[in-house]
Amino acid sequence: MIVAEAMHPRTGGGLSVAERKELGRSLRTLAPRSSHAEWEPSPARPDPLGLLAVQDVDRVEALVPIRHARMSASAFAFYRGTAAIMAEDLAPTPASGLATQICGDAHLSNFGHFASPERQLLFDVNDFDETLPGPWEWDLKRLAASLILAARDIGLSSGAASRAGSTAGEIYQRAMRRFSRMDTLQLWYDHGSVAELRRLIGDGTHEKRIEKRVRKARRRTSLRSFRKLAEVVDGKPRLRSDPPLLMPLRELEAEATPELWEQRVQSSFEQYYSTVGDELAVLLSRYRVADIALKVVGVGSVGTRCFAVLLIGRDAEDPLLLQVKEAGPSVLESRLGSSAYENGGRRVVEGQRLMQAFGDTFLGWSSADRVDRDFYWRQLKDMKGSADVATMDERLLANYAGLCGLTLARAHARGGDPVAIAAYLGKSKTFARALARFAERYADQAETDYRRFSEAVDSGEMPSHIPARPPVQR
């Protein structure tokens, strides 16, 4: 990887604006913008299926086949579970040397909407399991390749796919230039609202669809989720049993006794309680843990230890659903170095707080006693959702690509130096074209890897199981 001696991602390096601009422009000599089109698998490239198998070893064994099944649905679905593979592939590629806080898994399904503490519906990056300081290009390349794969998956032309990839780069570039001119606090308070979403992707054709999704999102509250995921038995609220997607600890047999796992989660809750601010601690003290269940989420995360925790406040009509998710080392750490935080949950939480303008009120971290596992906590469902890629047409995908590019630029501007990054990118289309070319080449590679993966699933080498009921969407 081409790396320049640049400033720390969270400081301005003590340089003036003029010096930061000059730094950004000067780095083009070490990593020309056109060089970002490069992609050729190294002869020493690690076996992608081997990397997936290594991840499977430490997951809940009974859930690994569900992960394989979800990844086998399409090349795009497969790609969602390949952050570790792409981290290895990106390591030798050109990079400007300008670091920021990166998501680490910025495919287009990891953007979405959620509620702010003021109950506004916001749009932002919404998955930070792999977050770490690193090259901003890595996030953008993962996003662009996901757009190419999504376009192919829904049957769009190669030209439409390429335009989606380049649009993400063009809007990222334009947005970064705008952020580079903002005052410090103006940038810090900037955020993506649903109004911005309407402006960027709404038109006469899609306006009704967007409004429908907005109304649906506003109804997705804790009380509504409680009625879907929980029930009252003998006057006591508890989580429903829906194996293998939602398995209350009272039914859990794998790995340990239900009582032991309940002790671990309860202990984790006590530690989580100590990591939040005093005002949230007061709020949490008004709830009690009523039930806990092992929950399957997403695609790449399937098999990690993720729990739904039902808390009850005043009565059964006053529920709070929290998610406790395992947080191991980021897949980026093997290439970018260890996190500054010993606790993986804190790594996720601090990264999310830095990249998002308004984060989840209930974010916190913890460990589990007697096991070497870290966790982070957040609200399970609070107006959360992501785009339905399968229903997009060419225009909507291109507009959504731009929205994701803008959102990613905002997150990177918060965690890095927008002045230097904007200066590196400049005003020409050189970088956006290179990004689209890389995305096409890497999408080809992902499809090749997917075919090998599918063969392994079909042969039984990688066991696969699709639950009888449709998967619960995150």
C-alpha positions in Angstrom: 0.0 0.0 0.0 1.3 3.4 -0.9 1.3 5.4 2.3 2.5 9.0 2.9 3.5 10.6 6.1 0.3 12.5 6.9 -1.4 13.9 9.9 -3.2 11.9 12.5 -6.8 11.3 11.4 -8.3 13.1 14.4 -6.1 16.3 14.2 -5.2 18.9 11.7 -1.6 18.2 12.4 -1.1 21.9 13.5 -1.1 22.9 9.8 -2.8 26.0 8.3 -5.6 25.5 5.8 -3.2 26.5 3.0 -0.7 23.9 4.2 -3.4 21.2 4.4 -4.4 21.9 0.9 -0.8 21.7 -0.3 -0.4 18.4 1.5 -3.4 16.9 -0.2 -2.3 18.0 -3.7 1.3 16.8 -3.1 0.2 13.3 -2.2 -1.0 12.9 -5.8 2.6 12.3 -6.8 2.8 9.3 -4.5 -0.6 7.9 -5.3 -1.9 9.4 -8.5 -5.7 9.6 -8.6 -5.8 7.5 -11.7 -4.0 4.7 -9.9 -7.1 3.9 -7.8 -8.4 2.0 -10.8 -5.8 -0.7 -10.2 -7.0 -4.1 -9.2 -5.2 -7.4 -9.9 -5.3 -10.3 -7.5 -1.9 -11.0 -6.0 -0.3 -14.4 -6.7 -0.1 -14.6 -2.9 -3.7 -13.7 -2.4 -5.2 -15.6 0.6 -7.8 -18.2 -0.2 -11.1 -16.3 0.2 -13.0 -19.4 1.4 -10.2 -20.0 3.9 -10.7 -16.5 5.3 -14.4 -17.2 5.7 -13.7 -20.6 7.3 -11.4 -18.9 9.9 -14.2 -16.6 10.8 -16.6 -19.5 11.2 -14.5 -21.3 13.8 -15.3 -18.9 16.6 -19.0 -18.5 15.7 -22.0 -20.3 17.1 -21.7 -23.6 15.2 -25.4 -24.1 14.8 -25.8 -20.7 13.1 -22.9 -20.9 10.6 -25.1 -22.8 8.0 -27.5 -19.9 8.1 -24.7 -17.5 7.4 -23.7 -19.6 4.4 -27.3 -19.8 3.2 -27.8 -16.0 3.3 -24.5 -15.4 1.5 -25.3 -17.9 -1.2 -28.4 -16.0 -2.3 -26.5 -13.9 -4.8 -23.1 -12.4 -5.5 -24.3 -9.2 -3.8 -25.4 -11.1 -0.7 -22.1 -13.0 -0.7 -20.2 -9.6 -0.9 -22.0 -8.4 2.3 -20.2 -11.1 4.2 -16.7 -10.5 2.8 -15.3 -7.5 4.7 -12.3 -9.7 5.8 -11.6 -10.8 2.2 -11.7 -7.2 0.9 -9.5 -5.9 3.7 -6.8 -8.3 2.5 -7.4 -7.3 -1.1 -7.2 -3.6 -0.5 -4.0 -3.7 1.6 -1.6 -3.6 -1.4 -3.6 -1.1 -3.5 -2.7 2.6 -3.8 -3.8 4.9 -1.0 -3.3 8.7 -0.5 -1.9 8.3 3.0 -4.6 10.5 4.5 -6.4 8.6 7.3 -9.8 9.0 8.8 -12.1 6.9 10.9 -13.6 4.4 8.5 -16.6 2.1 8.7 -14.6 -0.9 7.3 -17.7 -2.4 5.7 -19.3 0.4 3.8 -21.4 -1.6 1.3 -24.7 0.1 0.4 -26.8 -2.0 2.7 -24.9 -0.6 5.7 -26.5 2.8 5.1 -29.9 3.6 6.4 -32.3 5.6 8.6 -32.9 5.7 12.3 -34.3 8.1 14.9 -32.4 10.8 16.6 -32.9 11.5 20.3 -35.2 14.4 19.2 -37.2 11.8 17.2 -36.1 13.1 13.8 -35.6 10.5 11.1 -31.9 10.6 10.0 -29.9 8.9 7.3 -26.3 7.8 8.0 -23.9 4.9 8.0 -25.4 2.4 10.4 -22.9 -0.4 10.8 -19.6 -0.1 12.6 -18.6 -3.6 13.5 -15.3 -3.2 11.6 -14.6 0.5 12.3 -11.0 1.6 12.6 -8.8 4.5 11.6 -7.6 3.9 8.1 -7.5 5.0 4.4 -10.7 6.8 3.4 -10.4 5.1 0.0 -11.1 1.7 1.4 -14.6 2.6 2.4 -15.3 4.3 -0.9 -14.0 1.4 -2.9 -16.2 -1.1 -0.9 -19.2 1.1 -1.5 -18.6 1.4 -5.2 -18.1 -2.3 -5.7 -21.3 -3.0 -3.8 -23.1 -0.7 -6.2 -21.8 -2.5 -9.3 -22.9 -5.9 -7.8 -26.3 -4.6 -6.8 -26.8 -3.2 -10.3 -25.9 -6.5 -11.8 -28.1 -8.3 -9.3 -31.2 -6.4 -10.4 -30.5 -6.7 -14.1 -29.2 -3.3 -15.0 -26.9 -2.7 -17.9 -23.1 -2.5 -17.5 -23.3 1.2 -18.3 -25.9 1.8 -15.6 -23.8 -0.2 -13.1 -20.7 1.9 -14.0 -22.6 5.1 -13.6 -23.8 4.2 -10.1 -20.2 3.5 -9.1 -18.8 6.8 -10.5 -21.8 8.7 -9.1 -20.8 7.7 -5.6 -17.3 9.0 -6.2 -18.4 12.2 -7.8 -20.9 13.1 -5.1 -18.3 12.1 -2.4 -15.8 14.4 -4.0 -18.3 17.3 -4.3 -19.5 16.9 -0.7 -15.9 16.7 0.6 -15.1 20.0 -1.1 -18.2 21.5 0.6 -17.3 20.1 4.0 -13.7 21.5 3.5 -15.1 25.0 3.4 -17.3 24.7 6.5 -16.5 26.1 9.9 -15.5 23.4 12.4 -18.8 23.5 14.4 -20.8 23.9 11.2 -19.4 20.6 10.0 -19.7 18.9 13.3 -23.5 19.7 13.5 -24.2 18.8 9.9 -26.3 15.7 9.4 -28.4 13.8 6.9 -32.1 14.1 7.3 -35.0 12.5 5.5 -35.6 15.9 3.9 -32.1 15.5 2.3 -33.0 12.0 1.3 -36.1 13.3 -0.5 -34.2 16.0 -2.2 -31.5 13.7 -3.5 -33.5 10.7 -4.6 -37.1 11.9 -4.7 -38.9 12.6 -7.9 -42.3 12.1 -9.3 -41.7 8.5 -9.9 -40.3 7.6 -6.5 -41.9 10.1 -4.2 -44.7 7.9 -3.1 -42.4 5.0 -2.5 -40.1 7.1 -0.3 -43.1 8.5 1.7 -44.4 5.0 2.3 -41.0 3.8 3.7 -40.8 7.0 5.9 -44.2 6.3 7.4 -43.3 2.7 7.9 -40.0 3.7 9.6 -41.8 6.1 12.0 -44.0 3.2 13.2 -41.0 1.0 14.0 -40.8 1.8 17.7 -39.9 -0.2 20.8 -43.6 -0.8 21.6 -44.4 -2.0 18.1 -41.2 -4.2 18.1 -42.3 -5.6 21.5 -45.6 -6.7 20.1 -43.9 -8.4 17.2 -41.0 -10.1 19.1 -42.5 -10.6 22.6 -45.6 -12.1 24.3 -47.1 -12.1 27.7 -47.3 -15.5 29.4 -48.9 -15.9 32.8 -48.8 -12.2 33.2 -45.1 -12.0 32.5 -43.6 -10.5 29.3 -41.0 -12.6 27.5 -39.4 -12.9 24.0 -41.1 -15.2 21.6 -39.4 -18.4 20.4 -38.7 -18.4 16.7 -35.7 -20.8 16.2 -33.1 -20.5 14.9 -33.6 -16.8 14.3 -34.7 -15.8 17.8 -33.9 -18.3 20.6 -34.7 -17.4 24.2 -32.0 -18.4 26.6 -34.6 -20.7 28.4 -34.3 -22.9 25.2 -30.7 -22.5 24.4 -28.6 -25.7 24.6 -25.6 -24.9 22.5 -22.2 -23.8 23.9 -23.4 -23.5 27.5 -26.3 -23.9 29.8 -29.0 -21.2 29.6 -28.3 -20.2 33.2 -24.6 -19.5 32.4 -25.4 -17.4 29.4 -28.0 -15.4 31.4 -25.4 -14.7 34.0 -23.0 -13.6 31.3 -25.5 -11.2 29.7 -26.6 -9.9 33.1 -23.0 -9.3 34.0 -22.5 -7.6 30.7 -25.5 -5.3 31.4 -23.9 -4.2 34.7 -20.7 -3.3 32.9 -22.6 -1.6 30.1 -24.4 0.4 32.7 -21.1 1.7 34.0 -19.9 2.9 30.5 -22.8 5.2 29.8 -23.3 8.8 31.0 -25.0 9.5 34.3 -28.2 10.7 32.6 -28.6 7.4 30.7 -27.7 5.4 33.8 -30.6 7.1 35.5 -32.9 6.2 32.6 -31.7 2.5 32.6 -32.2 2.2 36.3 -35.9 2.5 35.7 -35.9 -0.7 33.7 -35.4 -4.3 34.7 -34.2 -7.2 32.5 -37.3 -9.4 31.7 -35.9 -11.8 29.1 -32.9 -12.5 26.9 -32.7 -14.3 23.5 -30.0 -15.2 21.0 -30.8 -13.4 17.8 -29.6 -13.9 14.2 -28.9 -10.6 12.5 -27.7 -9.4 9.0 -25.5 -11.5 6.7 -21.9 -11.2 7.6 -22.7 -11.1 11.4 -24.6 -14.3 11.4 -23.1 -16.7 14.0 -21.6 -14.0 16.2 -23.1 -13.9 19.7 -25.9 -11.4 19.4 -28.7 -11.1 21.9 -32.0 -9.3 22.2 -32.6 -8.1 25.7 -36.2 -7.2 26.7 -36.4 -4.6 29.5 -39.6 -3.5 31.2 -40.2 -0.1 32.8 -43.4 0.8 34.6 -45.3 -2.1 33.2 -45.6 -4.5 30.2 -46.8 -1.6 28.0 -43.5 0.2 28.8 -40.8 -2.0 27.0 -37.3 -1.3 25.8 -35.6 -3.6 23.4 -31.8 -3.5 23.4 -29.3 -5.5 21.2 -26.1 -6.9 22.7 -23.7 -7.7 19.9 -20.3 -9.4 20.1 -17.4 -7.2 19.1 -14.1 -9.0 18.3 -11.1 -7.4 16.6 -11.9 -5.5 13.4 -11.0 -7.5 10.2 -8.9 -4.4 9.3 -6.6 -4.8 12.3 -4.4 -7.5 10.6 -3.5 -4.8 8.0 -3.9 -1.5 9.8 -2.7 -2.4 13.3 -4.5 -3.0 16.5 -7.2 -0.7 17.8 -6.3 1.9 20.4 -9.1 0.4 22.5 -8.5 -3.0 24.2 -12.3 -3.6 24.4 -13.7 -4.4 21.0 -17.1 -3.0 22.0 -15.6 0.3 22.9 -13.8 0.4 19.5 -17.2 0.1 17.8 -18.9 2.6 20.0 -16.2 5.2 19.8 -16.0 4.8 16.0 -19.7 5.2 15.6 -19.9 8.2 17.8 -17.2 9.9 15.8 -18.6 9.1 12.3 -22.3 9.7 13.0 -23.7 13.2 13.6 -26.3 11.8 15.9 -25.8 8.3 17.4 -27.9 5.9 19.3 -28.7 7.2 22.8 -28.2 3.7 24.2 -24.7 3.0 22.8 -22.3 1.5 25.3 -19.9 -1.4 25.7 -19.0 -4.3 28.1 -17.3 -7.6 28.4 -18.7 -11.0 29.6 -17.3 -12.5 32.7 -15.4 -15.8 32.4 -15.2 -15.6 28.6 -12.8 -13.5 26.5 -15.6 -11.7 24.6 -16.4 -8.0 24.3 -19.8 -6.6 23.4 -21.6 -3.4 22.5 -25.1 -2.4 23.3 -27.6 -0.3 21.3 -31.3 0.0 20.8 -32.7 -2.9 18.8 -35.2 -1.1 16.7 -36.0 2.6 16.7 -37.2 3.7 13.3 -34.3 1.8 11.8 -34.2 0.4 8.3 -32.2 0.3 5.0 -33.0 0.6 1.3 -34.7 -2.3 -0.6 -32.2 -2.6 -3.4 -34.2 -5.3 -5.2 -36.9 -2.8 -6.0 -34.7 -0.1 -7.4 -34.5 1.0 -11.0 -31.5 2.6 -12.8 -32.3 6.1 -11.8 -33.1 5.3 -8.1 -29.9 3.3 -7.7 -27.8 6.2 -9.2 -29.5 8.7 -6.9 -29.1 6.4 -3.9 -25.4 6.0 -4.8 -25.0 9.7 -4.6 -26.8 9.8 -1.2 -24.4 7.2 0.1 -21.4 9.0 -1.3 -22.5 12.2 0.4 -23.1 10.4 3.7 -19.8 8.7 3.6 -18.0 12.0 2.9 -19.7 13.6 5.9 -18.6 10.7 8.2 -15.0 10.8 6.9 -14.9 14.6 7.2 -15.8 14.3 10.9 -13.1 11.7 11.6 -10.3 13.0 9.3 -9.2 16.2 7.5 -11.7 17.3 4.8 -9.4 20.0 3.6 -6.5 17.7 2.7 -8.8 15.0 1.3 -10.7 17.5 -0.9 -7.4 18.9 -2.2 -6.2 15.4 -3.1 -9.4 14.7 -5.0 -9.5 18.1 -6.8 -12.3 19.0 -9.2 -11.7 16.8 -12.2 -13.4 13.4 -12.7 -10.1 11.5 -12.7 -10.7 9.9 -9.3 -14.4 9.1 -9.9 -13.6 7.4 -13.2 -10.8 5.4 -11.5 -13.1 4.4 -8.7 -15.7 3.1 -11.2 -13.1 1.1 -13.0 -11.8 -0.4 -9.8 -15.4 -1.2 -8.7 -16.0 -3.1 -12.0 -12.9 -5.1 -11.7 -13.4 -5.9 -8.1 -17.0 -6.8 -8.7 -15.7 -9.3 -11.3 -13.4 -10.7 -8.6 -16.3 -11.0 -6.1 -18.4 -12.9 -8.6 -15.5 -15.3 -9.2 -15.2 -15.8 -5.4 -19.0 -16.2 -5.2 -19.0 -19.0 -7.8 -16.3 -20.9 -5.8 -18.3 -20.3 -2.6 -21.5 -21.6 -4.3 -19.7 -24.7 -5.4 -18.5 -25.3 -1.8 -22.0 -24.9 -0.5 -23.4 -27.2 -3.1 -20.8 -29.9 -2.4 -21.4 -29.7 1.4 -17.9 -28.4 2.1 -19.6 -25.3 3.6 -22.9 -26.4 5.2 -25.9 -24.3 4.4 -29.4 -24.2 5.9 -32.3 -21.9 5.1 -34.8 -21.6 8.0 -38.4 -22.5 7.3 -39.5 -18.9 7.9 -38.2 -15.9 6.0 -35.1 -14.3 7.7 -35.8 -11.5 10.2 -34.4 -8.3 8.7 -32.0 -6.2 10.8 
